[in-house]
């Protein structure tokens, strides 16, 4: 661990060397003066400090907090162009600032990839390790072991102490024996399961850790209620569990997803729907004289009702808002079968995306009647309504789309929707979109 304290200073120096070297090489006439050097270096350091970019947790991997890296590049980019804007120094005789910034971005990304790869490799070889023990055994021990056993994180698990004797090879003895062991074997971090200790034992362990400069980490008595989406908030000195902290609750995630939705939906509307809608309207005249679009009330985010639009693929019936589409449904028109099999009937929902009622990716919206039914019959069904519904979703690309034939269909769909809500990222959205397009080209069994 002795070299880990130099990681952040070394990273700062390397970042600044890259920025200064690239600017000095590509835009020397504008860059090589005292105030330019001060401005660009100060901009980077201030932006990194504001975004809390450099402090990295031991458990952090490349994609974790990658959004903060992107934020830093955006903020620095704005400061970068502000300088050239105020100086009225656009394209100089020595080079293009825009190209120089692109090179900076590329080099910083390469360095970030190299940093995490080198750190993981170093830890795999035994470097930057921390020795850890666990005090008290409960159901969380197995989960902790799975983390400790990941070599790239740099944990070296020695075993656990508990007053209940065990034949496990990692059992080290009773709780009272842990103190001498921690000192003799140079243990760096102590993980304590609070449910297995009395108040006196816990206070004694806290005092021991403070007096011997050992880091103590408390695992609270969770009563098996912890979830993937849970976080701890501090209200002064009172820890409070927030049982559902979602990625899309953050302002950055909300606006990045919304920006992606607007750009993507505009491209589809302008490049596809602008000519496809008149064509489908003409073809529909051979089947019926009903309106081009079919609209139906669906439940969106926070169970708010909105009008969901589709290309009409079925004849109008009195039970349209009650009965789900089934295989070989007689209500489907000839053109409608083509539209549904290729998922073209869903394309007008990009208008819903542009209006803000839906997202490109998210849990599929259900009819009002079905929402009422499933919320009482499927555990945690309404969790999917914490985010906007989508044109496609994780459940759909995993095969759970269309007709609900058995209870397991809606249960598994809900399970995948909740996973998406808890683990959202732009990267996941893009993967789902690509998979959706491939499925539409290849054809899907339940696309009818």
Phi, psi and omega in degrees: 000347192295336180266351186294333181291344179269355185300310183294311177302320179295318179297318179298314180298315180297317178301314181292323178297316178299313182297311182293318181296316181292317179294319179296330181278318188269329180228060186297323184296322181276324191276319190283068167215159190303313186290329176294316179299314179299315185297310184292320178292317179295322179299316180295312183295317180294318179297317180295320179293318181297322181270001181053049189282319192282322178300117182241136179281154178301326184278355184287134175247183188304312186279342178287129184062019175297330178299328179291326176296317178296318178301317180297318179296321180293313181297315179295323178298319178297317178295323180299309182288334177298320179298310182291331177293313180291327180277352183055042181243083182281255178271115183266176179292339185265349181160180182252118179302325180298318178294320179299318179295321177299319177295320177300312179302314183297316181293319179295322177294316178299318179296319180298315178299315181295322181298309182292325177295315181294319180296317179296317180296319180297318180290323178299328180275359176108001179273163177052042182267152170235133178276130183228148170229159178244133177255114181094129182249126171218197184293342181284344185299317180297320179294320177296318180302322180297330176283314181299329184281354177280107190301329184287350179272342173084021176268142175238097185282125182263332181145191183222157176245139178200147181288344176267116184298147180216152177270005180299138179296343179264002178283126187253348179137188180287164184300322183293343180272355186288330187297312181292324180296317181301320181285320185288327187251018173053053179284132183269320184227139179244122176259123187245124176272105190295334182292342183260001182240148172281169180298320181295318179295322180293316179296322178295319179293321178297317179295320179298315181298317180293321184283346181240014177055047176249139180277124181251128179240124185264128174261108185293161177285101191271352182052028179061033182251357183292147178228169178297332188264010186273143174226165178250127177247143180258122172254090193057246182260010183257116176282132181234131180275122171264109191287345181214081174265112188258148178305322183282001175285339181283148183297320181298313182296318181300312184283329177292319178293319180295319178298316177300317180299315182296313181296314182295316181293322177297319178298316180293317182296315183285316188273338184239302186294334182299325178254334182288322182300311177299324180294314179293324178300317179295315181294326180295333181299337179284339181263314183199175177246028178280164181302154181297317185258145172252132179236145183212143179286128177231161177268130179250211181298139183059024179064022176285138183274137177217163177274120179262129185256143174216161166290136182294125180235355183226156176286151182286130177227165183291334183258023183299329182267008183236324187259125178284150177301136179236167180294138182059033180295127183288347180285343184283132179279171180298312177295323181301325180296322177291315181298318183287320182294328179264359181065015178294332181298340182277346189301324178300346178293348174293337171294320175298322178296315181296324179286344178096004179280333183227173174237163177297318179238136179168178176297138180293136180284141179252163175297154182305315182298321181288326176299315179299321181290311187287330182293338179262347184246346182240122182298131177062024182302320186286352176300328180296344180270008174286343180233168179293144175291161184235163174291323173226169182200175181299318180297323182293318181283347175266007174102357182259071179234164174074220189295139173268103183274319181222165184301327181298332180297311181286329178294313180291324176298315179296319179300316180290324177297318179294320177301317178298315181300320184279336186241023185303145169201157177298326178298318178295320177302314182296319178298319180293320179297315179299316179295324178296315179297316179297319179296321180295323179289317183282335183091143181236147183298322185263013177272083180218000000 
